Amino acid sequence: MTITYLAIDPDIFRAAVQGDQRFSSALWDVWSNPKEEGAEEFVIIVDDNEIQVEYISILETRGDDGTHKILKEILNSIGNNTNRVREITPVTIPPVLLTKNCCITPVEPALVSIAATPGIPFVTIYLVGKDLRYLRPRALHRKTHKINLSRDIKRNFGKRFDVRYVIKPSIQRTKTMDHLKDSREFEKQTGLWFREFIDNELHDRDNRELGEEIISKCKYHWETPDGLAKYKCQVGKEAGTIDFWIDSSVDGIRTVWIGECQLHEEVNDFTFTNLDKVQQLQRKMEAFEVIEKRLFQREIVVKGYLLSNGCGLKPNALSFAQDQGIRYIHVHMPAGWTDNPNWKIHKSDFYRIDYRNGKKIPLSSSDLF
């Protein structure tokens, strides 16, 4: 009889409790005692912290009775020396190792920590397999991240792991007209929220009295200034069109914020932004400053921001961005946005990334100054 040690994503239980038969059947196949000779037998590996807490919280929600029964039996088996469930204290994985492989959504790092823990058998992480709109996305749904993370865990902890899916992961789609429309909407919504961030900081600097009418102190533009798109920069490449730009006067000096947007499709949310995209933004900044000084003979400050729903910048892109003063802003997209033509971004969906530890920090107005 083959024994497989499983670390089960709580989202599989969450989907089953909500009535998705695919997941309740998968859990029953894992938990039911095998009757056929040579059938695969499963041992559930549970940590003593995050995974267990999630299991308990799911048990407290209403839903499928069969799933609740399995979850109760798993939790009751902890500490009773059964051969069906094993509780461990997982190893701590450096945040940088997880972040560079886009393993950042809740619970997924805990599952990888279980697999990386020395002293336990080879672990298979059991995942949903597809980023469903009502569940959290997983980096390990992508083949590239699975391979790279498995390699890094082997290199740092001497352990390898496997990944199994309830649903076979989707093949990456090609760009469609719908995605192009979403990209335009992404530019519009991020630009308008960006203007609000800037407006708020300018009003705060003026110590606006409570109740005073708010009059915008900056202007939002989506049309590229004349002559900028065809302007050839020092490297000989054209600047190209601007997604959006905002201008205002800060301390008597004209200041321009240029936004470069990159919307990844939902099945590819964890893609890093490459160097070419950052260099493209730098050319637009250069062109704007040169043309402005040539036409109006005045001082100007140009700031560049790359806004994306991806995971961050590739190492060479990050190094270039830091040299050029370009900032990366992560924009969190709502679950299932590709299936919802009326999706909305909110002010709380904007984050800056601390590359020292990989953490996402809510964006504040002062971050843009």
N, C-alpha and C positions, 0 to 999 in steps of 0.2 A: 504494500500500500504506500502510495506517494503522499508525503506530508508537505503542505505548503503553508508557510508562515505569512499571514496577511495583516497589513496595517490598513484598515478600512477608513476611507474618507467619510466623515460624518455627513457630508452632503448626499451620499448614497442613501443613508437612513432618512435624511430630510426629504428627499424626493419620494421615497417609498411611503413615508407617512402621509404625504400629500396625495397619494393615490396612484402614482405612476407604476403600473404593473411590471414594467421592465426591471425596476429596481427591487421591488418586493420579491419577485421571482429569483433575481440574482442573489439576494440575501438568504432566501430559503435554500437555494442550492448550496450555499456556503455552510449554513448552520445545521442543515439536516444531516443525520448520520448516514454515511454511504453504506449501501447494502451490497453492491456488486463487488466481487473480488477484484482487487487491483484498482479500485476507485480512488480518486484523489480525496485526501482528508485535509481539513483546514484547522490551523491553530491561529486564533486571533491575538495579535499583539496590541496591547493598549498601554499608553503612557500613564504616568501618575499625575498628570496635570491637564494640559489643554484638551486633548482628545477625549479624555474621560469627562471633563466638564461639559463638552459639547454633547456627548451622548446623553448625559443626565438632562440637559436643557431640552433636547429633542423628545425625551421620554415624557416631559411635562407638557408637551403640546398635544392637541387633539389630532386624531388621524387613524390610519390603518391599524387595526388591532393586532394583526399578525406581525407587523413590524415592531410594534410595542412589545410584544411577547418575546421576540428574538432579542431585542435590546435589553429587556429586563433580565433575561437568562445570561446574557454576556456580562452585565454589570454585577449580577449576583454571583457569578463564577470568579470574580476578582477576589483574590485572597483566600479562596477555598481549595487551593492546590488541585484544581481540575486540570485535565490535559487538553481542554478546549480553549482556554483563555490564559494568557500570560501577561502580567503587569511588569513594566520596566521603568527605570528612571533613564530617560534618553540622554544622549550626549548633547553638548551645546555646540552648534555650528556657527562659525563667525558670520555675522550679518553680510559682510562684503561678498562672501562666497555665494550666499543665497541671492543677493541682489543682482549680481552680474549674470545670473542665470534666470532672472525674473521670477524667482520663487518668493513672492512677497505677499500674496493674499492670505488672509487668516487661515490657520490650520495646516496649510500645505507645508510650511517649514517644519511643523511638528511631526508630520508624517515622514519627512525626509530624515529628521533627527532620529526617529525610531529605527529607520533602515540603516543609519550610519553607526548605531551603537555597537561597540565591541562586545563580544561575549555572548551574542545571540545568533541563531542561524540566519542564513540568507533570507531576506525579507522581500516580499512582493507588495508593493503599494497598490491598493485597489481604488480606482478613481471612476468618476462618472464617464469620462471619455469625450465629452462635448460640453462647451460653455453654454448651458441652458440659461434662458433669461432670468429664471428665478433662483439660480444657484451662483456660487462664486466661481470665477474663472480660475483655471489652473495652468501654470507654466508647463507642467508635465503632460498636458494634452498635446504638446508640440514635440515632434520627434527630435528636433535639434536641441531643445532645452533638456529633454530626457537624456540624450546621449552625453551632452556636455556636463550636466549635473552629476550623472552617474560616474563619469570620468573623474570629476573633481572630488567626489566623495571617496572614491577608490584611492586617489592620490593622497588625500589628507587623513583618511581614517582607516584605510586598508580594507574597506568593505564595498561590495557592489550590491546593487538592488535591481529588481525588475519592476515593471509597471503593467498592471492588467486593467482593462476597461470594461465597464458594463456596455457602453455604446462605442462602436468603432469611431475614432476621431475623424472629423471631417477633413476632406482634402481641401487645401487652400483654394479659394475661388479667384478667378481673374477679375479685374476691375469691370464694373458694369456701369450703365448710365445711372442707376440708383446710387451707387457709391459716389459717382461724380457729383450728383445733386447733394448728397450728404456732406461731401467735402466743401461745397460752396456754403451750405448752411452752417457748417462748423466754423468757417472763416467769419461769417456774419455774427454768429452768437458769441464767439470768443472775443471778437473785436469790440462788440458793444459792452460786454462785461469788463474788458480791459479798460475801456474808457471810464467806466464807473469806478474801478479801482483808482485810477489816476485822479478823477474828479474828487473822490473822497479825501485823498491825501492833500490836494490843493486847498480844499475848503478847511481841512483841519489845520493847515499851516496858517490860514488866515483867521483862525480862532472864531469861526462863524458862531453867532449867537443862536441859542436854541429857538427854533420856530422861524428863523429867517428863511426867506424863500431861496431855494437852491437854484442857482443859475450856472449852467455848465461853464467851466473855465477852460475846457479843451474841446477840440473838434475831431470828429471821427471821419476818416476818408477811406473809401474802397477803390477809388480810381487812381491809377498810377500817374504821377506828375508827368507832364509833357517832356519828352526827350530822355526820360530815365530808363525805360525798358531797353532802348537800343544803345545806351551808353556803354562803351567798352572800357572796362576797368584795367588796372595795371597788368593783370594776368592775360589780357586780350580777350576775355569773354564778356558777353553782354550781361547787363545787370538783370534784366527780366522784369516781369510785372510784380507788383507788390500786392500781397493778400489784403492787408489793411495797414493804415498808419494813423497816428494820433499826434496832434501838435498842440502846444500851449506855450505860455511864457512862464519860465521858472526863474525867479530872482532876476528878472529883466532880460534873460537870455532865451531865445527861441529853442525849445526842446521838442524833438520828434522821437516817437516810439514806433518802430517798425515791427510788425508781427508777421512771422513766417509760419504757416500752419501745415501740419501733416497729420491727416486722419487715417489711421490704419483700420482695415476692416475688422469686424468683431472676432473672426477666427484668427486674427493675426495681431491682437492687441499688444503682444509682448515683443514686438519688433523694436530694435534699437534704431535710432536715427543715425545715419552715416555721415561721413565727412563732407560729401558733396552737397548735402542739404544745408549744412552750416556755412560752407563756403559761398553758396548761393546767396544766403542772407547777408554775409559780409560784403558781397559785391553791391548789393542794393544799398547798404549803409554808406559805402564809399561813394557811390553815384549820387545819392541824395545830398551828401555833404558838399561834394565838389560843385554840383549844379547850383545848389542854394547860394554858395559863396560867390560863384561866378555871376549869377543873375542879380543878387541883392546886396552883395558886398557887406555881409553882416555875419556875426558870429552865430554858430549853431551847434547844438549838442545832439548827436544821433545815437539812440539806444536800440539795440536789436534783441528781439525775443523770439525763440522758437517754441511754438505751442503744439503739443501733440498728446495723443492718448497712449503713446507707447511707453516703454520702460525707462527711457533715458537716452543718453548719447554713447556711442561706441567710444572706446578709449582715445583713439586718434581725433575723433570729433570733439570730445570733451576737452582735450588739450588745446586744440585750435580755438574753441569757443572761449576758453579762459584767457588765452592770449589776446583775443579780439574784444573782450568784454561782453560777449554774447551770453545771454541767460536762457536756460531751458525751463519751461513751465509744463508740468504734467496736468492734463485735463482729464478728469474721470468721466467716462461716458456711462449713461444709464444702461442697465442690463437689458438686452434684447433690442437695442436701438436700431439695428439693421432691419428689424421687422416692424418698426414703428415709425411711420413717416412724420409723426408729430413730436419726436423726441426733443427734450429740452435740456440745456446745460444750466446749472445754477452757480451762484457765486461761490458756494462751498465746494465746488468740484475742481477748483484750481489749487495746485500744489507746487511748491519748489522742492527740489531733491537735495538733501545733504549728502554729498558724495563721500563724506568721511565714514558714514555708517549706513548709507543707503536708505535712510528714512525719508518719507514724504511729509512735508510740513505745510500746513494750510497757508496759502498765499495771503499776504497782507498788503495793503496799499503802499506802505513804506518800502516794501521790497522792490518797487519799480522806480525808486529814486536813489 
